[in-house]
Amino acid sequence: MKFLKKIFKFLVIVIGLTVAVLYITDTDYLIKAVRTIYMRGYTTAFLDDYKRFDNQVIENGTPQPWPNHKNYNTVTETESLQKANKDWGTIAYVIIKNDSVWFENYYDGYNKDSKSNSFSMAKSYVSGLMGKAIKDGYIKSLDQPVCDFLPEFCDGEAAKMTVGDLSSMASGTNWDEAYYSPLSITTRAYFDDDLAKVMNGLKVVTAPGKAFKYASGDTQMLAMVIEKATGKKLYTYLTESFWKPLGSENATLWQVDSEDHDLVKAYCCIASNAKDFARFGKLYKDHGKWNGKQILDSTFVAKSLKPRFPASPEYGYGWWLKNQNGKDFFMMRGHLGQYVIVQPEDNVIIVRLGHRKSPDAGIGAYTNDISLYIEEAYKMLNN
């Protein structure tokens, strides 16, 4: 018994010292990381982790359900798609043709209304909210300095950084996009309860506006700019700008850093479903118009879907760009293989949500699963 008491006392002391060190070294966010992710057997964020964090509700308005296509679900998945869905843990695969649901299937206990984490698909929404803020007159243009809104970025090279640089991932900051390192700023941003403090500590180390470098921090800074410009919480602006006007069928959630600071994790973490995510792809496909109303400026939409930098043809303003089989696609992308893929000329939208993607090809690079989801969708459509 004495031995057990000594062991217990030793463990208490070790845990106490560990916690003290974490607070002293300003890495106490790791306590939250251990509690919400690592102790549950994950090495990174996962689809349903939104349940472990603080969220704000984004209400829907009058639902506008997608109509079913006349050929709705008349074709089953190809063998290659079935295998991919099994291997990579697909939970939703939807094909929308001519603005009607042509095919849909759900897996692993999920259904058409199930929420799951968007991860970086949220970046496209934030860029769209920037476009809306410009249209509404809150932001002058893509060329307005970030310094006008965030005084922490008014010195040296930082003073040259524009809101357009943030949307196109060209801030020049020292953000490190490392998902699996517990000590990276990416991990800190995901778990820290004061996200603005984390962002304001970034440094501009290269000239802004010169080159694309994928950085979630750019989107987070852009969210802070939009909130300062509009005087509205980003989840409120999303509700009134897109979620309600686009006729979303379900209310959704957007993670915030904490109840006290209430700043959305803008680079990720909208919890919704495949067909409501698809609406934003349709808005851009239709040049910013929804049911005859111009919600986003068509010139802004067109600019968003073209590469800003010739050396980086894969990215525009908040959207990924890909040419496959002579067709130009634009897409929203998330960390574990969340995709809304749009081909405007064919009037096709492909949505895939899931637990994993094919083996990673590096930060920002296209994984092979994207091509497969496109190829197999077209095989099904042409069957």
Disulfide bonds with the S-S distance in Angstrom:
Cys147-Cys154 1.91
Cys268-Cys269 1.97
